[in-house]
Amino acid sequence: MASTPIEAPYAPPPPRAALHVPGHPLHVILSAYPIACFTGAFVTDLAYAGTYEMQWANFSAWLIVVGLVMGVLAGVAGIVDFLLNRRMRTRRSGWPHGLGNGLVMLLSLWNAFVHSRDAYTSVVPLGITLSAVVAMLVVVTSWLGARQTVEAFQ
């Protein structure tokens, strides 16, 4: 008795990010850097507040600047994905993620100017406060972005 092969139903290919490297959206790869830099700036601000070693304040300033540069690159990649992928635009977490990251970038730019001051006033009290707020916001917005990416590419 001969059997006929059963054809699987057609399944469309899984969605891909507009900007990607094999297997990974570029936006996701690039956004790891600002997350690390902005939370690292908060940690180095805490180290400065505890030791008053100027090098910790210098580390904070550099981390904030690198976070801003990489945040702009991640933001451009994220905006391209958002605009070119309809599934990304229909997710509820997309808008809070994007607006939250915009706020993170604005606060970080302000924080970079605060950290450009001399010694103690570059960190205490405003610099460390801004770093704490940015670190908390970047964790929340990255969680929203991860949730959106997982939902959009399932």
C-alpha positions in Angstrom: 0.0 0.0 0.0 1.6 3.3 -1.1 1.2 6.3 1.0 1.1 9.8 -0.3 3.2 12.4 1.4 1.4 14.9 3.5 2.2 18.5 2.8 2.7 20.8 5.6 0.5 24.0 5.6 2.3 27.1 4.2 3.9 29.1 6.9 5.3 32.5 6.1 8.9 33.1 6.9 9.6 34.5 10.3 9.8 38.3 10.4 13.2 39.9 10.4 14.4 43.3 11.5 15.1 45.7 8.7 18.6 46.2 10.0 20.1 42.9 11.2 23.1 40.7 11.3 22.5 37.0 10.8 20.0 36.0 13.4 19.9 39.2 15.5 18.3 42.7 15.1 21.1 45.4 15.0 19.0 47.6 17.3 19.1 44.9 20.0 22.9 44.5 19.7 23.6 48.2 19.8 21.3 48.9 22.7 23.4 46.8 25.0 26.1 49.5 25.0 24.0 52.4 26.3 22.4 50.2 29.0 25.9 49.2 30.2 27.3 52.7 30.0 24.5 54.5 31.7 24.2 52.0 34.6 28.0 52.0 34.8 28.0 55.8 35.1 25.7 55.5 38.1 28.1 52.9 39.7 31.1 55.1 39.1 29.2 58.1 40.5 28.6 56.1 43.7 32.3 55.2 43.8 33.2 58.9 43.5 30.8 59.9 46.2 32.4 57.3 48.5 36.0 58.0 47.8 36.3 61.5 46.2 38.8 60.1 43.8 38.5 62.3 40.7 39.2 59.4 38.3 35.7 58.0 39.2 34.1 61.2 38.0 36.2 61.0 34.8 35.0 57.4 34.3 31.4 58.6 34.7 31.8 61.4 32.2 33.3 59.0 29.6 30.7 56.4 30.2 27.9 58.9 29.7 29.4 60.2 26.4 29.9 56.7 25.0 26.4 55.8 26.1 25.1 58.8 24.2 27.0 58.0 21.0 25.9 54.3 21.1 22.4 55.4 22.1 22.1 57.5 19.0 23.2 54.6 16.8 20.8 52.2 18.6 18.1 54.8 18.3 18.6 55.1 14.5 18.5 51.4 14.1 15.4 51.1 16.3 13.5 53.9 14.4 14.3 52.2 11.1 13.0 48.9 12.4 9.9 50.6 13.9 9.1 52.4 10.7 9.7 49.5 8.3 8.2 46.7 10.4 4.4 46.9 10.7 4.4 44.3 13.5 6.6 46.5 15.6 4.3 49.5 15.2 1.3 47.5 16.4 2.8 46.5 19.7 1.7 48.6 22.7 5.1 48.6 24.3 6.7 50.3 21.2 5.7 53.9 21.9 6.6 53.9 25.6 9.9 52.2 24.8 10.8 54.8 22.1 9.6 57.8 24.2 11.3 56.5 27.3 14.6 56.1 25.4 14.2 59.6 24.1 13.9 60.8 27.7 16.9 58.7 28.7 18.9 60.4 26.0 17.8 63.9 26.9 18.5 63.3 30.6 21.9 61.8 29.7 22.8 64.8 27.6 22.0 67.0 30.5 24.0 64.7 32.8 27.0 65.0 30.4 27.0 68.7 30.8 26.7 68.4 34.6 29.6 66.0 34.6 31.7 68.4 32.6 32.0 70.6 35.7 34.9 70.5 38.1 35.4 67.9 40.7 32.7 67.6 43.5 30.0 69.6 41.7 30.2 67.3 38.7 28.8 64.4 40.7 27.3 65.6 43.9 24.3 66.0 44.2 22.8 66.6 40.7 25.1 64.3 38.7 24.5 61.2 40.8 20.8 62.0 40.9 20.6 62.2 37.1 22.7 59.0 36.8 20.3 57.2 39.2 17.2 58.3 37.3 18.7 57.4 33.9 19.9 54.0 35.2 16.3 53.2 36.4 14.7 54.5 33.2 17.1 52.6 30.9 16.3 49.3 32.7 12.6 49.9 32.3 12.8 50.9 28.7 15.1 48.1 27.8 12.6 45.6 29.4 9.8 47.2 27.3 12.0 47.0 24.2 12.9 43.4 24.8 9.3 42.5 25.3 8.4 44.3 22.1 11.1 42.5 20.1 10.2 39.1 21.4 6.5 39.7 20.6 7.2 41.1 17.1 9.5 38.3 16.0 7.7 35.3 17.3 
